[in-house]
Structures are given as structure tokens and as C-alpha cells.
Amino acid sequence: MSRRPTGASALLATVAVALLLPLAPSAPAASSQAAPAIELVEQTAVVPPGGTYAVRFRTPGVPDDGSLRIVIHQRVRSRSELAQSMEGSGLRTDVLAEVQPLDGLPPDGNGARRWATTVAPAAGGIALGPEGVYPVELQARDAGGTQVASLVTHLVLGPAAGDESPPLGVAVLAELGLPTALQPDGAIVLERSAVGGLVATAQGLASAPEVPATALLVPETLDALSASGVPEDATVLEGIQAATEDRSVVSPSYVVVDPDALEAAGLTDELSNQQRGAAQAVSTHLGMDPAVGMAVASPTLGAGGMRALAAVGVTGIVVADTQLEPLEPGTIPYSLAQPVQVEPPVDTPPEDSTRLPALVTDHILLERLETPGTPGLVASRLLTELAFIRLEQPSLSRAVVVPLPTGTSADVVRLVLQGLGRGRPFAPITLDDAFTFAEPLLDPGDNPVVQHLLPTSPPPVRDDDTEAMRQARTDLQTYAGIVADDPSLTTPLAQHLLVASASDLTREQRRAHVDQVHTTTGPVADGVSMPSAFTLTLTARDGTIPLTIDNNTGLPVHATVHLRSQKLDFPDGDTVAVVLTEPTQRVDIQVRALASGAFPLEIEVTSPDGLSTLAASRYTIRSTAVSGAGLVLSIGAGTFLVVWWARHWHRTRRSAKLVAADARLRPSASEHPTDH
């Protein structure tokens, strides 16, 4: 992956983070009416054997003369039991139970109190069992000992020092994108509430630059932030630059698209255009190349979409477990955290089926991200689930993908990344590495496990919309040749066409973006003209024919002049490239007449690719010049006539002389008397 220069990277990150939301959790405003509660601010993500477990919390509404009861329970044995413990039920026996007066745990500057214990029995700490997840109850009590609030979190005890089992690979996929912002009229309309969420997620990434993670970018968002003209948006873009510096970036398409809808409409080529547009935007704004070959499955992914993805070079997908048929009973008795082979729905004909390697996301992890409560609690529960997934099969190399949607708070992202960065039992990795980090899931016969997508119905694309899209793409390519690929002219139109494929648009919005291309390119093609007919006389064999071409576009127009005539030769060729820079421009064409008389010259002015005719004319050429062959024939004919006349005259004179001589030699009647 190429990278931009990083000389100012640290400064850029500092500026971006400072301009965005503050990283440190701020103390909430005091309120005498606040209901008693316990809010988890932060805790030790993973406690190594013999280490210290610390928890920071707030107690709004709890009297300062109250107390805190801390209970650590025996470790949970299954993910279902873990889910119960998060609700405060099914807790096993106590490992520790103690009460601390709140005045003995004074709040810090952010209003957070801290309680800690060691897990080193030799140092007077608690004795826990093997590596595992241990529920921790925090119970707030008033001065009379009545419980007024409670919270359940979990202590994650890491593997022993000599444990050589592989860690769980965790690929955080932080989504950085907004709904489509470009409007058909060229305006940029960003959802301001969504921009705030984007800022938070980007800030969280920037706060833990040393921890591997992958950014899933929507490149249209980068263009929109850059072009909106709002100063705050430029700051947001700087924040994204800081968040993605030296990170893996995945941008499979310029906007979020539905591959199945495009494939059904015969617009698979648009996926390639999406890839190119995405790469261009990422390179322009971030100075890097996005990772290739990976895509996140759309909600309606099916056979057509998989064919389309494979056709454009996608070699691995991330798909939600809720999109797949359940595994055959007995395949695995634990969570799916290994690559599988994904195929279209089971009723797909074999000839239409495509198989792709896939990493499957876990819906329970996504539910933990929606946990009501503080960022500290959300991050803790997510890390707890990950720790338990690792415990299910600690001897196997396994990997999971953790999507963090746009809008995930900065503190959640920061705490999750920092927790993963503590080391075993976790190994933070990029999405690309996740496909090779984990061993593929095999069935009992050592064959790759195949999962089928559930049937879906992608929204159809109407035939007339499809044809309009194809024509607009052709018009844009022709237009690009006419204006010599001037980015200031072609880029906005290319963006309209890319946005037209976005899955979050209505049909009317899609057509409006396509029509914008026609509206812009049409006048250029119609703005070039020539006289429909013209008559010109050539008085010599070699000459020049002046063509007059009008250009009313207001732009330099690149074009090609095509010449056709059976009685003219074109020494410079019958196609001439021209650049029309004046409203009326003369183009001189060198010709050589092959005959005299009147004959046509067909002239056509086209776009450089020859797909669009800009103007056409028919000249009538009158040639009064005698060609070389004609001159030879004329001289020959003249010579023949002279020779013929001379010979004829000579014969005539000789005949006359012979007649005269004969008359003199014959005797008269008086000299020859008649016999009687």
C-alpha cells in the first residue's frame, strides 16, 4: 500500500483531534435531581495473572455518605451464561465480596471514583481460577445500607505466562461514511447530525494510532467534505486524514451500491467504475491506495451480486451471520470465528453459482455495541464477548471482524482499540490479514465449510433507467475526449454518474443525476456546426480546400475531421485532428484532383472517439485543371490527328498529281482516227 509523506503526520493528528471532540470523558453536569446510578467510565481491559484489576466509575445521585459493595463471581462457562450475567442473573458463587465507603473513594477531576484489587494471592490479592471471564457486581448503597443502584461488568483474566495458544485475531472495521451528499444540481447537502457521528468515530481511530485497525471509507464523503465550502467540513476531513494515516483503508466502491441490482440491470461495468472512482478519491484526499480484493456484503447479496463482485476482482467478503443459512447441526459447537466459503442461496442453478471466501460477523457483538450505558460499559461488554469467543477454542487460530458503524462514540472506539492493544488474549489485525490469520473452517471430512446466503429480493432497476445510464456513460466518455479530459469539466459529471448507482437513492434522484450528464454534454455536441453545402472550384491539380467550422460551446473543442471523395486525394490523410478554439475557425485541407469536372466531397466532424457526429457538410468540387494523364492523352490524340491529317494531305496531293499526269499522256480524238 502506498502512503503519503508523513513528515507532518503527528502535527496533523494533533490538530485534527484538538479541533474535534475532546477525548477525555468529561464530568456530567451536577444535578440534585439525578436518579441514583452507577456509570462505568473505564476498567482494566485484560488482567494478566498476578496483575491488578481497576475500575473507574461515577455514582450520580448516590449520597456521598453511602458505600459501594463489590462482588466478583466465579467465571462464566458459556456465551448464553455470559449474556445472563450481563442482565444480573445466573451469577455463580462469590470469589470476593467487600464494601467500601464512598468517601474512601474520592472522585477525581472528572467525577470518577476508582476501586482496584490485585489477583496475586501471594501479595494479599484475590485468588481467581484459570483464564476466563468473571462477572463483577457494583452495588451502590445509601447511608442506611439500602441498595440504590447496581451495575454488572466483567473482569477478563488473561492467559498464563507460559500459555502458547494463539490469540484471537480481531479486525476492527471502523466505518467512515455519510449518506450520499451530492445533489443532482451539484449542491452538497451533508446531514449535520451524521457528520457529528463521523467526527466521533474518526476521532476514536486517531486516538489509538498504534493499534491495527481498518477504515471502511465511503469516498463520496471525502469529496463532499472537500467541496461543501463549509470550514468545519475541512476540519472533519483533516480528522479523517489523521484517523487513517498509516492504517489499512478499504473502499470497494465510491458510494454504497447494491451489486445484485446492478448485475440484474446489466450494469456490472459500473462496479469497475465505482472501484476506479473510489481509488481516485482516496488517493486525492488521503494520499494512499485502498486495499483491494475485499468488500462488505450488501444486505441483499445474492447470486447475481456474487458473480458481479467476482468479475471485478473481489476475492473475499465480510458478511453478517444473519444473512446466512444456519450451519448444519454438529458442524461446530462454538461461535463462528474462521473463514468459510459462501455461496448463493441453495436454489441457485450450479451454472449461476459463485463461491467466495468470507469472514462472518457476529450479531451478538453488534448488539453489545448498542448496549445502553456509558462508553466504558459498551467497550467492556464488547471486549468480554471477544475474550469468551477466544476461550471457546483456545487452541485454534481464529479471527473475528468487529464492525464499528459510523457514529460509534470516540470513547468506545478508543477503549476498544486500547483494550485490544494490551496483547493476549487478543491480536488486533487488519481486515486483509484476518483472511489468512485464522485457519479455514473445515467439516469432519476436512473439506471447507460452505454456507449459503438466504434468499433476498434486490430492488429492480427499470430498463429505461438502465439504458439511460449506459447512454450517459457513453456520452461522458465522448465528452471527455472532446474537452481533452479536463478534470474541471469531467470530474463533476463522473461523480454524478457514480452517485447515480447509490443504493440509498430513489429512482427519481437516480434519473436526475443521469440527466445532469445529458444536460451538460448535449450542448457541446450541438454547439459545433458547418455549412450544410458549399461549392468550390479548383483551377490547379494541387490545391487547398478551406473548411469553416463554427464552435458555439465556449470551450476548446477537440475533434476529428473525416474526408471522403472518389476524385480527390488527401496528401495529409483523410482524417485530420483539430482543436477548435475560436467561434469560427478555418481549417485548410490539402487536396489533389484526380480528374476534372464536378464531384462531391463528404465532410464529417466527429468526437475524437468517433462515436458522436458534431457536424457534417457536402462540398461540390469543380476542377478545371487537366490532370497529367489527361494531358498525355490529349497530346497523343493531337499528335495522332496531326499525323493522320499529314498523311491524308500527302495522299490527296499525290492522287491529284497522278490524275494530271495521266491526262497529259492520253492522245486526243483527232490524233487517233476511228476505224470504219
Order of alpha helices (4+ residues) and beta strands (2+ residues): alpha-beta-beta-beta-alpha-beta-beta-beta-beta-beta-alpha-beta-alpha-alpha-beta-alpha-alpha-beta-alpha-beta-beta-beta-alpha-alpha-beta-alpha-beta-alpha-beta-alpha-alpha-alpha-beta-beta-beta-beta-beta-beta-beta-beta-beta-alpha
